[in-house]
């Protein structure tokens, strides 16, 4: 069994409540969202210096929510080259 670590962050309580409320309407918990983001960074070797705007992040989250709700199928790639090519287009 994998060892699990617990992360603790400080955030304004009102911001947390609003985030949880917005995510709850789509059946996603704040914990699950953060786990998915951290796992994606770990698995995809994302560069922490990459600047992601709020609009880009929100758009990406909306895409994931739509995919989870069956509203939109996200593209898939069989190779890293294919993914990189798509990202550059």
Sine and cosine of phi, psi and omega as CSV:
sin_phi,cos_phi,sin_psi,cos_psi,sin_omega,cos_omega
0.00,0.00,0.69,-0.73,-0.03,-1.00
-0.94,0.34,0.59,-0.81,0.09,-1.00
-0.97,0.24,0.66,-0.75,-0.01,-1.00
-0.91,-0.42,0.64,-0.77,0.08,-1.00
-0.96,-0.28,0.45,-0.89,0.05,-1.00
-0.95,-0.30,0.76,-0.66,0.05,-1.00
-0.98,-0.21,0.60,-0.80,0.04,-1.00
-0.75,-0.66,0.78,-0.63,0.04,-1.00
-0.77,-0.63,0.37,-0.93,0.09,-1.00
-0.96,-0.30,0.74,-0.67,0.00,-1.00
-0.51,-0.86,0.51,-0.86,0.03,-1.00
-0.82,0.57,0.75,-0.66,-0.10,-1.00
-0.89,0.45,-0.56,0.83,0.02,-1.00
-0.92,0.38,-0.65,0.76,0.04,-1.00
-0.89,0.45,-0.68,0.73,0.02,-1.00
-0.88,0.48,-0.71,0.71,0.00,-1.00
-0.87,0.49,-0.68,0.73,0.00,-1.00
-0.92,0.40,-0.66,0.75,0.02,-1.00
-0.89,0.45,-0.73,0.69,0.00,-1.00
-0.88,0.47,-0.65,0.76,0.01,-1.00
-0.90,0.44,-0.72,0.70,0.01,-1.00
-0.90,0.44,-0.66,0.75,0.01,-1.00
-0.94,0.34,-0.60,0.80,-0.04,-1.00
-0.87,0.49,-0.57,0.82,0.01,-1.00
-0.89,0.46,-0.32,0.95,0.02,-1.00
-0.94,-0.34,0.20,0.98,0.07,-1.00
0.96,0.29,0.43,0.90,-0.02,-1.00
-0.86,-0.51,0.69,-0.72,0.06,-1.00
-1.00,-0.03,0.39,-0.92,0.05,-1.00
-0.87,0.50,-0.65,0.76,0.02,-1.00
-0.87,0.49,-0.73,0.69,-0.01,-1.00
-0.91,0.42,-0.62,0.79,0.04,-1.00
-0.89,0.46,-0.74,0.67,-0.01,-1.00
-0.90,0.43,-0.62,0.78,0.07,-1.00
-0.87,0.49,-0.68,0.73,-0.01,-1.00
-0.90,0.43,-0.67,0.74,0.00,-1.00
-0.90,0.43,-0.73,0.68,-0.03,-1.00
-0.91,0.42,-0.65,0.76,0.03,-1.00
-0.90,0.44,-0.66,0.75,0.03,-1.00
-0.88,0.47,-0.68,0.74,0.03,-1.00
-0.88,0.47,-0.69,0.73,-0.01,-1.00
-0.91,0.41,-0.71,0.71,-0.07,-1.00
-0.97,0.24,-0.48,0.88,-0.06,-1.00
-0.98,-0.21,0.08,1.00,0.03,-1.00
0.78,0.62,0.69,0.72,0.00,-1.00
-0.87,0.48,0.61,-0.80,0.01,-1.00
-0.99,0.13,0.89,-0.45,-0.04,-1.00
-0.89,0.46,-0.30,0.95,0.00,-1.00
-0.99,0.10,-0.09,1.00,0.04,-1.00
-0.91,0.41,0.78,-0.63,-0.01,-1.00
-1.00,0.05,0.84,-0.55,0.05,-1.00
-0.89,-0.46,0.86,-0.52,-0.01,-1.00
-0.97,0.24,0.35,-0.94,0.06,-1.00
-0.84,0.54,-0.66,0.75,-0.02,-1.00
-0.89,0.45,-0.67,0.74,0.03,-1.00
-0.90,0.44,-0.68,0.73,-0.01,-1.00
-0.90,0.44,-0.73,0.68,0.01,-1.00
-0.89,0.45,-0.62,0.78,0.04,-1.00
-0.90,0.44,-0.67,0.75,0.03,-1.00
-0.91,0.42,-0.67,0.75,0.03,-1.00
-0.89,0.45,-0.67,0.74,0.04,-1.00
-0.87,0.49,-0.64,0.77,0.03,-1.00
-0.88,0.47,-0.68,0.73,0.01,-1.00
-0.91,0.42,-0.69,0.72,0.02,-1.00
-0.88,0.48,-0.71,0.71,0.03,-1.00
-0.87,0.49,-0.62,0.78,0.02,-1.00
-0.92,0.40,-0.70,0.71,0.00,-1.00
-0.90,0.43,-0.52,0.86,0.01,-1.00
-1.00,0.03,0.05,1.00,0.03,-1.00
0.97,0.26,0.26,0.97,-0.02,-1.00
-0.99,0.10,-0.43,0.90,-0.08,-1.00
-0.47,-0.88,0.70,-0.71,0.05,-1.00
-1.00,-0.04,0.78,-0.62,0.02,-1.00
-0.98,0.18,0.55,-0.83,0.03,-1.00
-0.92,0.40,0.45,-0.89,0.07,-1.00
-0.80,-0.60,0.38,-0.92,-0.07,-1.00
-0.71,-0.71,0.65,-0.76,-0.04,-1.00
-1.00,-0.06,-0.24,0.97,0.03,-1.00
-0.68,-0.74,0.39,-0.92,0.05,-1.00
-0.90,0.43,-0.60,0.80,0.04,-1.00
-0.87,0.49,-0.67,0.74,0.01,-1.00
-0.90,0.44,-0.66,0.75,0.03,-1.00
-0.90,0.44,-0.75,0.66,-0.01,-1.00
-0.87,0.49,-0.64,0.77,0.02,-1.00
-0.89,0.46,-0.68,0.73,0.00,-1.00
-0.90,0.43,-0.63,0.78,-0.01,-1.00
-0.92,0.39,-0.51,0.86,-0.03,-1.00
-0.99,0.10,-0.31,0.95,-0.01,-1.00
-0.97,0.25,0.00,0.00,0.00,0.00
